[in-house]
Amino acid sequence: MSTGIVKDWLYKEHNMGAFHPESPQRIEAIYSMVEKEITFSYSEIKPRLATEEEIQMIHFPSYVQAIKDTSGKERVMLDPDTATSSRSFEIALLAAGGLLEAIDHIMKGKIKNGFALVRPPGHHAEGARAMGFCLFNNVAIAAEYLIKKHSLKRILIVDWDLHHGNGTQHSFQKRKDVLYFSTHQYPHYPGTGYWDEIGEGEGEGFTVNVPLTPGKTNEDYLFIFQKILSPISAAFKPEFILVSAGFDIYRSDPLGGMLVSEEGFGALTWELLSLAQELCQDRLLLTLEGGYDLQGLQLGIKNVLLQLGGEGKKPEIKAEISPRTQEELAPIFNIQKKYWPL
């Protein structure tokens, strides 16, 4: 079985303005890299439009209608950072539908893993609100689809984007069938994701937030994945791993303050592949979230794809942290030890 890549040039048709960082140029840069530099055999997956009913698994019908009503309008501002253009509703359906199509391919055994190179991103979108460049919460819709369509019982969502995925957390914070794990720069937009946000009711313990100050390196992230994510995942035993893959933790990203290199993205993917192999029959699907340095997008995604396709070497990065980072992580270990064998 091969790796699947969801791509469609129609994703360029969503445009929030000439100087907006979440621009069609992101897809142009990524796809040109894939077409020139990804030489191993992969399955190109053509996305489909998600149905409105599928979107409503996460979003309120009135909100879906409000986004639909922007169709054909040149520009509608939804919040200070987020706008639509004339085809944004359609393209947002195509973004969510790209993940759903990839899920079906994985569940039918047509591919082993995949990367949905889609836009607009999704993890900030709340049930009834657009936020942070996001219209529909692609990864949350995908998790619900796995539960409702494919009858899975435990889904792990890993979010390594620079920003906390508030919409994803809020979609599942009262549930125990979806475990949400997020590393993110804090304090930073959107201001959520402190370590004491651990879920509510039945979902207590199934939200794991790792807020980080700027300057974190490959080694820091690898330590967090090996020492926090890995043991929690082993105890949770997910049947599928979804990843909100944001490349704004890249060392040169204009919106971020992290220091992850292209090799670092490969190392994180290596860890996730190992978890997927051990825990859930290799079922692993990444979806594009942030990342606003075009070269960083190209280099980071190339390294991820090489790992997914079995072409990448094991990264020579050591999981080690500074005393300062150790101090930052101490309350996370303390609170999560109540729920997981750390």
Helices and strands as residue ranges (DSSP letters): E 2-6, G 9-13, H 24-37, E 42-45, H 52-55, H 61-68, E 76-79, E 82-84, H 88-107, E 111-116, H 138-148, E 155-159, H 166-172, E 178-185, G 201-203, E 207-212, H 218-224, I 225-229, H 230-236, E 240-245, H 262-279, E 284-288, H 294-308, H 323-336
